[in-house]
Amino acid sequence: MKSRTSILLVMGICLLVTSAPTLAHHAFSAEFDSSQPLTIQGNVTRIAWTNPHVWIYMNVEDENGKLVNWGFEMGAPHQVRGQGWDRTTLTAGDEIIVEGSRARDGSFRMNARSVTWADTGLRLGAASSETATP
């Protein structure tokens, strides 16, 4: 009986540990507000191809002329690649225009709906994390 209890305890712990990453992932509406559309323009400072989302950071000049570093969330790396992006699509220094939804907490974060190169007007494939499919 004691060994059966130990086995069940170990199995339960394993189940909790393996399900933790799933529980940690958030829904779009938990972090971003689609009723707060936003368009910003600036220069890319960093790109992070990490799970569960690709994040791109850029410097944006605020109304006082001060540079503010914004981060925008995109879909999962496989979704972003499915829209034609790769790790070399954008590089630090590229000037882009991003349309999306602002973070609910008012921080300098947003969810990107579209990304456009400022100098050419060429729109990159959309890869928002708002939708479940690419």
Backbone bond lengths (Angstrom), bond angles and torsions (degrees), N, CA, C in turn:
res aa  C-N    CA-C-N  psi(-1)  N-CA   C-N-CA  omega(-1)  CA-C   N-CA-C  phi
1 M - - - 1.450 - - 1.529 111.00 -
2 K 1.362 115.97 -40.03 1.452 120.55 -178.41 1.531 111.04 -64.32
3 S 1.343 117.07 -40.77 1.470 119.67 -179.57 1.530 110.82 -68.89
4 R 1.330 117.75 -34.33 1.467 120.50 177.52 1.526 110.61 -64.76
5 T 1.319 117.28 -41.96 1.456 121.75 177.45 1.527 110.59 -63.06
6 S 1.316 116.82 -41.78 1.471 121.02 178.47 1.517 111.08 -62.90
7 I 1.330 117.14 -42.53 1.457 121.34 179.50 1.528 110.26 -63.53
8 L 1.332 116.74 -45.11 1.464 120.33 178.63 1.530 111.58 -63.04
9 L 1.315 117.05 -38.52 1.455 121.34 178.32 1.530 110.87 -64.11
10 V 1.318 117.24 -45.65 1.465 121.97 178.85 1.525 110.23 -63.34
11 M 1.325 117.42 -42.35 1.469 120.62 178.73 1.539 110.53 -63.29
12 G 1.312 116.66 -40.79 1.463 120.48 178.98 1.521 111.96 -63.87
13 I 1.312 116.67 -42.21 1.466 120.95 178.05 1.528 110.29 -63.99
14 C 1.322 117.15 -43.56 1.467 121.19 178.03 1.527 110.75 -60.25
15 L 1.309 117.28 -41.91 1.463 121.08 178.89 1.531 111.00 -62.56
16 L 1.313 117.46 -43.55 1.466 121.03 178.63 1.525 111.81 -64.24
17 V 1.314 117.13 -43.20 1.462 121.17 -178.63 1.525 111.16 -65.22
18 T 1.316 117.96 -41.92 1.466 120.17 -178.03 1.513 112.73 -75.89
19 S 1.319 119.02 -21.00 1.457 120.41 179.37 1.524 112.54 -91.43
20 A 1.315 119.19 -10.22 1.468 122.21 -178.19 1.520 113.45 -57.25
21 P 1.345 120.19 -45.49 1.469 118.38 179.26 1.527 112.70 -61.40
22 T 1.305 117.84 -34.08 1.455 121.34 178.41 1.520 110.47 -66.41
23 L 1.296 117.51 -41.37 1.455 121.28 -179.80 1.521 111.35 -69.38
24 A 1.324 118.12 -27.11 1.455 121.54 -176.84 1.522 112.72 -75.32
25 H 1.305 118.88 -22.28 1.456 121.27 -177.53 1.524 110.08 -71.55
26 H 1.309 116.60 143.33 1.458 121.56 -174.40 1.524 111.26 -107.31
27 A 1.309 115.00 159.23 1.460 120.88 171.93 1.520 107.89 -84.40
28 F 1.331 116.90 152.07 1.464 121.79 178.56 1.522 110.87 -51.25
29 S 1.331 116.45 -49.78 1.466 120.79 -174.09 1.529 113.31 -68.29
30 A 1.321 117.66 -15.01 1.461 119.55 177.51 1.521 111.51 -73.55
31 E 1.336 116.96 -27.76 1.453 120.70 -176.19 1.521 114.70 -113.61
32 F 1.330 117.30 -28.87 1.462 121.23 -173.76 1.526 110.48 -122.83
33 D 1.326 115.57 151.30 1.453 121.82 -176.57 1.524 109.34 -115.95
34 S 1.328 117.10 107.81 1.468 120.51 -178.21 1.524 112.32 -67.75
35 S 1.328 117.90 -12.59 1.467 119.83 176.08 1.534 111.46 -85.82
36 Q 1.340 117.16 1.82 1.459 122.03 176.62 1.534 109.45 -116.63
37 P 1.347 118.10 68.54 1.461 119.54 179.71 1.526 110.25 -67.07
38 L 1.312 114.65 148.22 1.455 120.19 -174.62 1.520 108.99 -147.43
39 T 1.330 116.62 141.57 1.459 122.33 172.75 1.515 107.21 -125.72
40 I 1.329 116.17 125.14 1.464 120.69 178.92 1.520 109.29 -129.60
41 Q 1.329 115.74 154.81 1.455 121.74 179.56 1.516 108.42 -133.49
42 G 1.323 116.20 137.13 1.454 119.69 179.39 1.509 111.32 -176.48
43 N 1.341 114.92 -169.12 1.453 121.55 -177.94 1.522 111.28 -107.28
44 V 1.320 115.53 133.49 1.465 122.45 179.52 1.528 109.30 -61.61
45 T 1.343 115.62 133.18 1.465 120.67 176.05 1.523 111.81 -111.50
46 R 1.336 116.74 -30.06 1.467 119.71 -176.29 1.513 109.66 -162.44
47 I 1.332 116.11 148.93 1.462 122.56 176.46 1.528 107.37 -129.42
48 A 1.328 116.37 130.35 1.471 121.06 -179.44 1.529 109.32 -120.69
49 W 1.329 116.27 105.31 1.469 122.31 177.44 1.523 107.73 -87.67
50 T 1.311 116.71 79.18 1.457 121.46 -177.37 1.520 110.00 -124.10
51 N 1.314 115.99 157.57 1.459 120.61 173.45 1.517 107.98 -85.82
52 P 1.293 120.67 143.88 1.451 125.99 7.47 1.527 114.09 -90.52
53 H 1.357 118.86 -3.28 1.458 120.97 -177.42 1.514 111.47 -138.68
54 V 1.330 115.45 151.23 1.454 121.62 169.05 1.529 106.31 -82.38
55 W 1.324 116.76 133.62 1.465 122.45 176.72 1.514 108.81 -119.84
56 I 1.324 116.27 135.46 1.452 122.11 175.65 1.528 106.93 -122.34
57 Y 1.322 115.41 135.75 1.465 121.67 -178.20 1.517 108.82 -115.40
58 M 1.327 115.84 143.01 1.450 119.92 -179.82 1.518 111.01 -148.62
59 N 1.324 115.35 150.06 1.454 121.23 175.55 1.514 109.21 -86.56
60 V 1.326 115.10 128.69 1.459 122.45 -179.02 1.525 107.58 -124.93
61 E 1.318 116.52 134.65 1.449 120.66 178.14 1.529 109.00 -82.09
62 D 1.339 116.52 125.98 1.467 119.46 179.28 1.525 110.37 -83.41
63 E 1.330 116.96 -177.22 1.468 121.54 -175.80 1.529 113.24 -64.53
64 N 1.337 116.91 -17.72 1.471 121.29 178.14 1.528 112.71 -97.86
65 G 1.326 116.66 4.41 1.455 120.71 179.89 1.518 114.37 84.84
66 K 1.319 116.86 4.76 1.463 121.63 179.41 1.528 109.63 -85.93
67 L 1.346 116.27 138.91 1.467 119.88 177.45 1.517 110.06 -80.18
68 V 1.329 115.19 130.38 1.458 122.91 177.96 1.528 107.18 -122.20
69 N 1.336 116.83 133.33 1.457 120.19 179.92 1.523 109.47 -89.75
70 W 1.334 115.79 115.11 1.461 123.29 178.69 1.519 109.16 -99.32
71 G 1.320 116.00 148.19 1.454 121.58 172.24 1.512 108.62 -118.45
72 F 1.335 116.12 136.81 1.456 117.27 174.35 1.507 111.13 -127.22
73 E 1.317 112.76 135.03 1.461 122.69 -177.24 1.514 109.55 -88.19
74 M 1.317 113.97 140.09 1.462 120.54 174.00 1.521 106.82 -122.01
75 G 1.310 116.82 -169.60 1.456 120.95 179.66 1.518 111.92 -72.55
76 A 1.315 114.90 -173.51 1.459 120.91 176.12 1.529 109.21 -65.65
77 P 1.330 117.87 154.64 1.467 119.46 -179.39 1.535 113.81 -50.85
78 H 1.328 118.52 -40.06 1.471 119.02 -179.66 1.530 111.71 -68.06
79 Q 1.342 117.63 -32.18 1.465 120.89 176.43 1.524 110.66 -68.91
80 V 1.309 116.24 -43.93 1.460 121.55 -178.90 1.536 109.86 -63.77
81 R 1.331 116.79 -43.95 1.478 120.37 176.34 1.522 110.74 -62.33
82 G 1.318 117.41 -36.00 1.460 121.61 179.01 1.522 113.19 -65.03
83 Q 1.332 116.87 -18.88 1.464 121.78 177.67 1.530 111.75 -96.81
84 G 1.338 116.38 10.84 1.456 120.33 175.42 1.519 115.83 97.26
85 W 1.310 117.84 0.88 1.459 121.21 178.36 1.519 110.13 -81.81
86 D 1.329 115.98 154.10 1.459 121.16 165.49 1.522 106.98 -144.25
87 R 1.310 117.04 -177.69 1.461 120.73 -174.94 1.528 113.21 -65.91
88 T 1.334 117.44 -12.84 1.467 120.12 -178.97 1.531 112.64 -107.83
89 T 1.321 118.69 4.04 1.463 121.41 -178.58 1.522 110.90 -59.59
90 L 1.312 116.40 -46.57 1.465 121.49 176.56 1.515 108.49 -118.75
91 T 1.316 115.69 147.34 1.463 120.78 174.92 1.521 108.47 -130.93
92 A 1.314 115.64 160.28 1.466 120.56 177.93 1.521 108.96 -55.50
93 G 1.315 115.49 133.43 1.456 121.54 -179.43 1.518 113.61 102.87
94 D 1.340 118.00 -23.07 1.465 120.29 178.34 1.524 109.78 -60.04
95 E 1.330 116.13 135.81 1.464 120.09 176.37 1.526 108.21 -93.92
96 I 1.326 116.17 125.74 1.461 121.49 -176.97 1.521 111.11 -133.26
97 I 1.321 114.00 162.16 1.463 123.07 173.98 1.521 106.46 -118.10
98 V 1.310 116.86 127.70 1.455 121.75 -177.61 1.520 109.75 -120.31
99 E 1.325 116.58 129.98 1.456 122.49 173.84 1.514 107.63 -112.35
100 G 1.317 115.95 138.26 1.457 118.54 179.94 1.504 112.79 -177.98
101 S 1.325 115.32 -156.70 1.461 122.98 -177.29 1.519 109.59 -115.91
102 R 1.319 116.24 132.80 1.463 122.00 -177.52 1.528 111.67 -73.36
103 A 1.319 115.35 153.38 1.461 121.66 175.50 1.521 109.54 -63.77
104 R 1.317 116.11 141.02 1.466 121.39 -179.69 1.529 112.60 -60.50
105 D 1.332 116.56 -31.44 1.463 119.40 -176.83 1.524 113.27 -82.75
106 G 1.354 117.78 2.64 1.454 121.36 177.08 1.517 114.41 78.41
107 S 1.330 117.42 4.58 1.464 120.35 179.63 1.525 110.15 -71.46
108 F 1.300 116.15 175.28 1.457 121.70 -178.65 1.531 110.14 -84.74
109 R 1.321 115.07 57.01 1.461 122.34 177.66 1.512 108.49 -134.91
110 M 1.316 114.60 151.38 1.459 119.38 177.16 1.512 109.41 -153.25
111 N 1.319 115.49 165.94 1.458 122.32 173.68 1.522 106.50 -103.27
112 A 1.329 116.85 123.50 1.466 120.95 -174.54 1.525 111.50 -81.74
113 R 1.321 115.66 127.39 1.461 121.92 173.66 1.524 110.14 -95.70
114 S 1.345 115.93 -37.24 1.465 120.18 176.86 1.517 109.86 -147.08
115 V 1.332 114.58 150.31 1.460 122.40 178.86 1.524 106.81 -131.42
116 T 1.335 115.95 129.33 1.470 121.63 -177.75 1.523 108.87 -130.12
117 W 1.332 116.59 136.88 1.465 119.62 172.78 1.517 108.04 -70.21
118 A 1.332 117.22 128.08 1.465 121.88 -176.37 1.523 112.08 -66.26
119 D 1.332 118.05 -37.81 1.466 119.60 -174.23 1.523 114.00 -77.30
120 T 1.335 117.71 -27.45 1.472 119.47 -177.77 1.524 113.58 -110.83
121 G 1.341 117.12 -19.35 1.461 120.34 -175.63 1.521 112.62 77.28
122 L 1.330 116.74 4.83 1.465 121.33 179.78 1.526 109.50 -73.36
123 R 1.318 114.99 123.19 1.461 120.63 -179.44 1.524 109.30 -88.69
124 L 1.318 115.02 128.94 1.466 121.05 178.60 1.520 109.15 -81.60
125 G 1.312 117.83 159.10 1.461 121.40 178.06 1.511 111.05 -56.18
126 A 1.327 116.53 133.63 1.466 120.95 179.88 1.518 109.94 -73.28
127 A 1.291 116.04 140.83 1.466 120.10 179.83 1.512 110.71 -149.56
128 S 1.317 116.63 52.77 1.457 121.67 -179.74 1.521 110.15 -69.75
129 S 1.321 115.00 149.78 1.464 119.06 174.22 1.522 110.94 -84.07
130 E 1.336 116.40 2.28 1.461 120.38 179.80 1.522 111.25 -66.61
131 T 1.302 117.17 -31.17 1.459 121.53 -179.20 1.513 110.15 -106.35
132 A 1.300 115.99 150.99 1.465 120.78 -177.58 1.511 112.89 -80.43
133 T 1.304 117.80 -20.92 1.457 120.03 -177.99 1.505 109.88 -113.17
134 P 1.359 117.79 152.35 1.459 119.80 -178.42 1.512 111.89 -69.86
